[in-house]
Amino acid sequence: MSTKAALPEALRPFADVPRHNLIGAPTPLIEQDRLAKAIGGPGLWFKRDDLIPFGFGGNKVRGLEFLLADALAKGADTLVTGAGSLSNHVRASAATARAGGLDMVAVYWGDPPEEIQGNFRLVQMLGAQTRFTRDMDRASVDTTLDAVEAELREAGRAPYVIPRGGACPLGVVGHVHAVAEFAAQCEEKGLTPDLVVLAVGSGATLAGWLLGSRLIGAPWQIEGYTVSRPAEEARDRAAMFARDAAALVGLSHEISAAEITIHDGFIGEGYGKASPAGNAAITATARACGVFLDPVYTGKAFAGYMHHVDAGRFKDISNAVFLHSGGEPSLFVGQGALA
């Protein structure tokens, strides 16, 4: 089923991009006053994309609605994508494939894990075929995706390749729609946020939020905490994706990397590896309000937010919104003590 979202005039060109509805109703925007009091700082709200009611949730589903519609329109019979073995994106893609009646090939960097757990377990439950590059370089996924696509085409199949992490202009469109959804919720609640905070991995989510917010003239600033790559690289990627997503619908709109705020310093030992600060943020959040963050994305980003609250960065801000982008299956993987 394809749908078109009702969007404000400034975002109307994005309504013409075909969409396969997987999400349904808007995800909740919930005030977290107990957590705000526990950590200090401004009023605090969570945009709960972890509660997307499909494929174990998470905001990766937002981009996949548009990628699935494109795949079906092009007659694809197999989705092909990749990342690390505990990837939220791959898990959501495998669920999306099944929702569209397609097969799925998941390409992972490195070697097979010793235990089948977390998102990797869910991908196997969904019946996806899995490949491992045997190379710990994350970029090894990219070349293997090309090889799998060629292999499937030679076998008479019709593959549809989604870039690593779902990072592409079409995927960004889903996050532009999220901005419209969020703005409508703020208006309904009489909320005027000063700040939106989110984890930054591939840069596609941030690009959509930057582009959508800029086009509607939103009053909030956006700050990201990188959990995957150096902040400079993340800024360049977000700027590129925002420009290309605008071009996809015939708009000419540039957001320079210099305008984008992304903070380094909270990745810990590396992407996908739990950090002490992130684990402490997960525990603090759970004990204050009963909401679980994840150790790969949101836990580290919220640790960054807490650090900057303590440092007084947000002393002049009245209301902050944290984008809870999902990832809770990673909590069921051995990550060590949380506090």
N, C-alpha and C positions, 0 to 999 in steps of 0.2 A: 504494500500500500504506500503510495506516494502522497505527501501532503505539502502544503505551502503554509508557512507561518505568517501570522498577522504581525507586521513589523511597523515601527514608526517610519515616517516619510523618508528620513535620511538613510534608512537601511532597506528601503523597499526593493532595490535591485537584488538583494540577497534572497528575497522571497521567490524569485524565479528559478532558483537552483533546486533541482529535484531532490526530494528527501524521502527516505523510507522510515516511517515513524516507528521508533523503538522505545521512546521515552514516555510519551503521553503528557501528563500534567507537569507543571513546573516543579522543580525540586524546592524543598522548604528553605526559607530564609528565617533563621531562628536566633533570637537574642540570647547571648550567653553571659548574663549578668554575674552569675556566681564565678565563672572563670575570670571575667574582667576584674572582679574584686580580688580574686586570689593572686593575680599576677600584677595588678595595678594597671595604669594606663587608661586609655579612652574606653568609651562604651564599645562593646564587642558583639558582632553578629557572625554567624556561620552560614554560608551558602552551601547547602548540603548536597553537592553532586555525588557524594558517596551513596546517597539514597536513590539514585536512578534505578528504577525497578526492572532492570534487565541485565543479564550476564554478570551478576555480582556487582553491578553499579560502577561508578567512577566516570569522570568526565570524558574519558576516551570514547565513550559511546556517542557523545555529541557529534564528533567528526565522522564516526562510522555510519551514522544515519545517511550522510550525504555520499560517502564512498560506496556504500552498499547500493544505493539508488543508481549510481553511475555504473557500477559493476553489472547490475541486472540489465540496465539499458544497453550495455555493450555485449550482452549475451554471454557473460562469464559463467563458468561452472565451478571455478575454484578460486578462493582468495589465497594469496601468498603474501606473508609478511614475516617480520622477525624482530628480535631484540634479545634480551637476556632470558634465561629460563624461568625467572620469576616475574616476567613482564606483565603488567596490567593490560597494556595495549594488546599483546598477543592473546591473552585470555578473553578480552572483550571482542577481539576480531574473530576468534573461534566461535564464540556464541553468536556473533553477527552472521557468520557464514551459515550456521544452522538455521537461523531465523529467515535467511533468504533462500534456503534450500540448496546451499552450495557446499562443496567440499572445502577443506582448508589444509594448507601446508604451512607449518611454523618452522622458521629457521632461527636457530639459536647460536650465539657465539660460544666458543669454548667446548668443553666436554659435557656429556650427560651428568646430571647431579647424582650423587650417591643415593639420595632418598627422593622419592616422588611425593612432593608436598607443595602446599601453597598454590600459586597460580599454575604451576606446571602440572600439578595433579588435576586441576580443573580443565586444562587444555586436553589432557588425555581422556578425561571423562567425556568431553565433547567430541572425541573421535578424530581429532586432527592428526595428520601425519607430521612427525617431527624430524628435523634434520639438525645436526650439530656441525659447526664449522671446524671444530678442533683447534681453533685459533682464538686466543683471548682478546685480540683486537676487535673492538665492537664493530669497526668498519668492515670486518670480514663478512658480516651479515649481508652487506649491500651487494658485494660481488656474488655471493651465493644466491641471493634473490634473483639476480639476472640469470644465473645458471639454471635454477629451478624453473623459471619462466620458459627458457628455451627448451628444456627437457619436456615440460608438459605440452608445449606447442608441437613438438616433434611427435609426441604420442597422440596427437589429435585432440587434446584438451583445449579449453579456453580459459587460461589463467588471468587473474586481475591482481596486479602487484600493488601493494600498499607500502609506501616507504617505511623504513624503520621508525617505530614509535608513532606511526600515522601522521608524520610531519610533512604536510604538503598543503598547497593553497586550498584545495577542496576541503580538507580536514579543518582548516581554520574557519571556514564558513559556519561550522557548528558552534564555535565559540563566539562568533558575532551574534548569532541567535541567542546565545546565553546572556549576552549583555542586554538585549532587548527584554528578555524575560526578567532579568534582575532589576532593570530600571522600572518596569511595570510594578514589580513587587514593592520596591522602595516607595513609589508614588502611592500605592494602596495603603502602606503602613505609615505614611507620613515621615519616612526616614530619609535624611539627607546624609549619606556617607561622605566622609572626607577622604577615606583611604580604602583601597582594595589590596589585599595581600595574597600572594599565591606562590606555590612552588613552581620553579622553572626547570624543565628537563630539555625536551627538544626545541622548545620555543613556540610551538604552534598555539597552545592555549593562551599564552601571553599575547601573541600577535593578534588573536581574535578579540581579546579583551581590550587591547590598545586601540585597534581599528574601530571596533564598535563604539567604544566610549568616546573616541575622538569625533566620529561622525555625528553622534547625537548631541555633542557638546556637554558631556557628563561633567558634573562638578567634582568628581572624585579623582584623586591621584592614584596611580597604580605602582606598587613596588613588588618586585619578585626576589626570591631567594633561590639561587641556583643550586641544584642537587646533582648535577650531571657533568657540567663542563665549565670552563672559566667564564666569568661574567662577561668579559669582552666578546667572546665568541657567541655567547647566548644573546647578547644585545644585537649583534650583527644578524643572527638568524631570525630573531623576532622581527626586526625591521624588514628583512627580505620577505618573510612570509606575509606580513601585513600588506606590503606593496603588491605582492603577487596575488593575494586574495582579493584585493580591491580591483586589480586588473581583470580578474576572472569574471567580474560582473560589469566590466566596462567603466570602472571608476579609475581616475588617476589620483592616487593619494599616497603621499610619502610620509613616513615617520622615521626620522633619523635615529641612528643608534645612540647618538649623544643625548637624545631626549628620554631615553629609556633607563629606568632605575632598576638595576639588578645587583644584589649584594652577594659577594663572595664570602667564604669563611665558615660555611656551615655544612659542607659536603662530608666532612669527617675523613675517613680513610679512603673514600671513593664512592662512586655511584653504586647503589644497590647494597651497600654495606651499612649496617646500623651504626649510629654514632651515640656516644654517651649523652650528648646534649639533646639529640633527637629523642632518645629513649626517655630522658627526663621530662621532655615536653609532652610526650605521649602519656606518661603516668600522671603528670600534673593535670592534663586535660581530662583524662578519665576520672580522676578522683574529684575534680571540681564540678563536672557536669555530666558524667556518664557517657561521653562521646569518645570514640576511639579514633585516633589518628594512625598513620602507618609509618613504618621505620625508613622507608625509601624516599618518600616525597613530603607528605604533609607534616610528619614529625620534625623533620629537619627545618622545613620552612617556618613552622611555628616556633621552633627553638630560636630561629633568627629574629622573629617578631618579638619574642620575649626578651631577647638580648637588647634589642633596640628600645623596647619599653623601659627597661632598667637604665639604659644609657640616656634616657630623656629625649630620644629622637621624636617621639610622637606626643610630646607634652602639650602641643597646641591643637591637637586633633580631638574632636568630640566623639566621632563614631568611626570605627574601623570594621571592615568586613573581611573575613578570612574565607577564601575559597577552599572548601574541603573537597578535593578532587578524587578521593577514594583511595583504594589500595589496601584495604584491611586484610585480604587474604595473606599478605606478607607477615601479618602478626602470627600466623600459624606455622611459621618456619623458624627453626632454631636461630635466634638472634642474640642470645645472652640475656643477662639481667636487665630489667627496664629501669631500675633505680637503685 
